[in-house]
Amino acid sequence: MASLHLTDSNPVLLKPSLFSFSYISRRSHRLRLPRASLSSPSPSSPSLKTRRRFIAETTSAPLLLAPLVGLQPPPARSDEPNLSEWERVYLPIDPGVVLLDIAFVPDDMNHGFLLGTRQTILETKDGGNLWLPRSIPSAEDDDFNYRFNSISFKGKEGWIVGKPAILLYTSDAGESWERIPLSAQLPGDMVYIKAIGEKSAEMVTDEGAIYVTSNRGYNWKAAVQETVSATLNRTVSSGISGASYYTGTFNTVNRSPDGRYVAVSSRGNFYLTWEPGQPYWQPHNRAVARRIQNMGWRADGGLWLLVRGGGLYLSKGTGITEEFEEVPVQSRGFGILDVGYRSKDEAWAAGGSGILLRTINGGKTWTRDKTADSIAANLYSVKFIADNKGFVLGNDGVLLRYLG
């Protein structure tokens, strides 16, 4: 694998104005009946039945079946789905909506919000069992059909970002939301936001710009000096495989609890990392043959990596590294799309065609859970808000709630 060398020759920097901006105006069981069998009459049997005997036997058939109607359903077979871990929550939204993010108010874990495509914002006040559409006048525009990408709360303060560019802020746990105008110079689409303190948040765009605000979003300060495109153009001789095909956007981006980021390039050719204080994103060659689907942080501080076609890898040790080991998983050939850690030892992975996998040893071994096998949907995201509160988000409005 080619080694990585960053150089400072021929820097291509974005204009400073692109990196600082201010506020501007403007379960049921199926009853199984024995299948009728066809057999040739024995030699001692008459070859023909009289009409009277035929009528007597056929009319008695319903009497033989009638007692079965009141029987209790048979016990579940060992190969039937185990519904003890997750349940599906049905939502009042149109088919085709893809769910993208979920968050709860820290001071009231019964109160939460669910985001998705087609301008979808749902609200719950019973812990996520019942969800109702939430109307936010400032986010309703006849000219746009917003895709709400990310939501985060810190205390009663909350933030929502979406595409086209929209930023919403609440200071009263979501009872009311205010729209914060954004500069037209913002590079890329906002894909992630994290509430980090009073009136403070950290925001990331799909071009790698990271901004921080400390005054409710009216002013933003850049945490990196250039976008990822500029970094790759400047380090084109670094030996990053596939960088010359880079389109300038992220496919996924994930943040660790201590503020580190890992992002996957749009084509899955390589990945990038950033730690607080670094002026630029650091590109890394992928250590596997197949293209990367997604990456994120384990509960112990290490990395997990998913490749297209259902492969799962774990980094050796903790922290940022390019050394990974493959872990066997029963993905049935479907892609795994996300991993969510409930604790240091327990985690869940989700993916295409209702794939659900569980580990209880930190990811060393995984077993398939059949809860969602009958659900015709892709499961895109696994979110654990607390040890006993978790959700899996999918397309077509599919939402699974963790029961424990």
N, C-alpha and C positions, 0 to 999 in steps of 0.2 A: 504494500500500500504506500502511496506517495506520502512523504512527510510534509508537514505544514510549515511554511515559512512566511511570515507577514513582512512586508516591506513598506517603506514610507515613500517610495518613489512615485512621482506623478500623482499626487493626491487629488482626488476628485471630491470636493466637499460641496455639500448643499449650502445654499446661502443661509446666513445666520437667521434671516427672517423666517425660514421654514422651521426653525427649532425654538422659537419663542413667539408666543402670540398672546394677545389679551382679549378681553371681552369686547365684542363689537355688537352693535345694535342690528338690528334687522332679524261453577264446576259440575257439571252434571254427569251421572253414570249412565251408560247405555245398557238397556236390558237386552241380554243376549239369549235368543231362542234357539233351541236345537235345530240344526238344518235338516230338512227332510231328506231321507236317503232313498235311492232308487235301487231295487234289486230284482232279479228275475224270480218269478214264482217257482216254488219247489215242485218237484215232479208230482208230489201227492196233492198239491193244491189244484182246485178246479181252474181250468183255463179261462173261464168266463164267470163273471159275477152276475147274479140276477139283478134286475133293475131295482127291486125292493131293497136288497142288501146294500147295493151301492148308495142308495139314498140314505139308508140308516147310518152308514158309516160316515158319510160326508157331513150330514147334519150334526153328528156328535162331535165333530172336530172343534167347534167353538167352545163346547163344554169342557174339553180337555185343556184348552188354552186359558179359559176364564180364570182359574185359580191363580195363574201367574201374575195377573194384573196387580194384585195387592201385595206381592212380595216386596221385601226390602231390597234395595240394590246390593249387588255383591260387593264384598270388600275390595278395595283398590288393589290391583296387582302391583307387584314390585317394579314393573317396568312402566307404570303410569306416572305422569308428572307429579313431583312432590311440590305441593303448593304451600309448604310451611314457611318458606323463606321470603317469598315475594307475592304480591297480589297486584292485579292490574286495576288502575284507577281510570274510569271513563270520564272523558272531558267534553265539555260543551263547545267543541270547535269543529271547523270544517275538515273533511278528509283532505289529506295532502299536506297539512301543517307539520313542519319539522320542529320539534322542541329543541331548544338550544341551551338554555341555562335555567337555574333555579337557585333561590336564596331565601333565607328566613331571617326575621328580625331577631337579633341576639337576645334582646330583653323579653321577647315573646315568641318562643319556638313553635307556637301554633299558627303564627301569622307569617305567611310567605308569599312569594311571587314566582310565577313561571313564565318564561319568555319563549317566543318562537318566531317563525316566519309569518308572513301575511298579517303583519301588524298585531301579533298575538301577545296579549298580556293577561294572565289569569291570576286570581288572588284566592288564597285560602286563609281561613281563620280557625280551622280545626285540626291543624297539623298536617294537612295534605290529603285528607280523605275526600273532601268536597272542594271543587274549584269552580269559581265563577269568573266570567269575563270582567275585566276592569277597564273602564273608560278613562283615558287621560286626555282631556281636550287639547292640551298643548302638543300632544303627539299624534293628533289626527289631522292629516293634511290630504286634501282631495287629489293632490298631484303626486303623492308618494305612497308606496306600499312598503312600510318599514319592515326590515328584518332586525329584530332585537337580539343582539349577540351575547350580551354579558350584563350581569347584575351583581352588586355587592353591597353589604351592609356593615357598618361599624357603629354600634349603639343604635340610635334612632336615625342616623344619617344613612342614606342609600343613594346609589348611582346606577343608571342604566345607560348603555351605549348601543347604537345600532347603525344600520346602513339603509339608505343614504345617511350621511353624517347627522347624528342626533345625540344629544346628551341631556339626560333628565336627572334632577336632583331632588331629594326629599330630606327634610330635617325633622319630620314628625312620624317616622316609621311607616311611611308610604300612604298616610291618609291624604296627603296632597303632594303633587309633583310639579316642579318648576322646570321649564326648559331653559337650558343655558346655551346661548348662541356660541358658535364656534367660528374660528377664522377659516376663510376659504383657502388659506395657504397650508392647511393641515395635510401632510403627505400621507396618502393611503387612507383606507377605511378602518375605523375603530373596531377592534375585534375583542378587546379584553379591558376590563376595568377592575380595580381593587381599592376598596376603601381602606385607608391606612391610618386615619386619625381624624381629629376634629377638623371639619371642613377640608379634609385632605384626601387625595386619591391619586392613584397611579394608573395611567392609561397607555395602551399599546396599540399601534396600528399594524396592518398587515404588511407594511413596508419596513417594519422594524423601528419606527420612531417610538420612543418612550418619553412620556411627559408626566410631570408631577405638579399638582396644585395644592396650595395651602389656604386658599381663600374662596372656597365653594365653586371653583372652576372658572373664575373670572380672569385669572392669569395662570399660565402654564409654563414651566421651565423644563427644558430638554435635559434628559438624563444620559443621552448618547449624542455624539457629535455629528453623526451622519446616518443615513438610512443603510440598509443591508446592501442595496444595489451599489451604492457608492463604495462601501467597504470591499465588495467583491471586485469591482472595477479597479480599485486601487491595489488589490492583492491578487490580480489575475494570474500571476506567475507563482502563486503559493502552492499549486499542485492539488487544489480541491477538485475532485472528480465531479464533473457535471456542472461546475460553476458557470461555464460558458453558455449553458442553456437556461440559466436562472432567469425567471421572469420578473423577479423583484418583489414577490409577495410570499407570505407564509401560508402553509397548508394548515398547520396547527401551532399553537403556542401555549405553554403551561408554566405556571409560576409556583415555586416552592414556598413553604411558609416563611423562610428567611429572605425572600426577595430575589432569588435566582431564577432565571428563565431558561427554558429549552424550547427551541422552535424547529419545525421541519420545513424544508424548502418546498415550494409548490409542486415540484415534480418528484419529491422524495429522494433526490440524488444525494443529499447530504443534510447535516443538521447544524444548528448554530446555538451557542450559549452566551449568556450575559450575566455578570455578577455586579451588584451595586459597586459603583466606583470605577468600573471599566469604561473607557471612552467609546469603545466600539464592540459590536457583536463579534464573537470568535467562531469562525466556520470550522467544521470538523468533517473529515471523510467518514462515510458510513463503514462499519466494520463487517457488514453482511452483504451477500450478493444481491438479494432482492431489495427493491425500493422501500423506503420507510413509509409507513402509514401514519404513525403517531408516536410521540414520546412524552414521558412525564416522570414525576418524582415518586419514589417509594417512600414509605413512612420512615425508613431508616436513613434517608438522605441519598440513597443511590438512585439510579435511573432505570426505568423500564423502556423497552423499545418494541414496537409492533411493526411487522413488515407485511406487505401485500401478499395475500394467499393464506393468512392465518398463522404466521410465525410469531413467537414471543421470545424476547431476549431480556436478560437482566445484566446490568453492569457489574463488573467485578469490584467489590468494595463500595464505598460511598463517594459522593462528590462527582465532579465532572471527569469523564474518562472516555476513551475510545475503545476500551476492552469490554466485550460483552460475551455472555454464554447463552446458548439457546436452551430453552426449557420445553420439553415435550408437552403439547396440549392437544385435547380432543376437539379440534375446531371443525372437523368434518369438511374441510376445504373452504369454509367460509372465512372471510376476513374478520379479524378481531380489531375493533375500532377504538376501544378505550379501556383503561384500568382505573379502578378506584379503591383506595385503601381505607378499610374500616378501622383497622388497628395496625400495629407493627407486623402482626402475623397473618391477619385475615384481610383478603382483598377479593374483589370481584372483577371479572373482565366480561365485556359485552361486545357483540358484533353482528354481523349479517345473519339474516334469517333466524332471529331470536336466539342466537348463541349466548349462553350464560355459563361462565366458568368461575370456580371458587378455589381459593387456596387458603390453608390455615397454617402454613409454615413459611410465610413470608414470600411465597412465590416459587419455591423449589419444585412443588408438584401441584397440579391442578386437576379438579374433577368437574365433569359437566353436570350442571343443574338443568333439569328438563322443564322448568317452570314455564318458559316462554316458547317451547317447541311448536306449539299450535298457533302462535302469533305470527302472522305474515307481515313482519316488519323488521327493519334494521334498527339495532340498538346502538346509538351513537355515543352516549355519554353516561358515566357512572358517577354519581355525586353522593358523598356521605357528609351530611351537615353535622352530625354527631354520631356517637357509637350506636345509638338506637334509632337513628333517622337517616334513611338513605333512599335514593331514587335512581331509576334508570330511565333515560330519555331517548325516544326514538322518533322515527318518521310516522306519518299518518296519525299524529296525535297520540302515540302510544306512550303511556307513563306507567312504570312499575314502582310500587312502594315497598320498602323493606319492612318485614314483619319481625324478623329476628327469631 
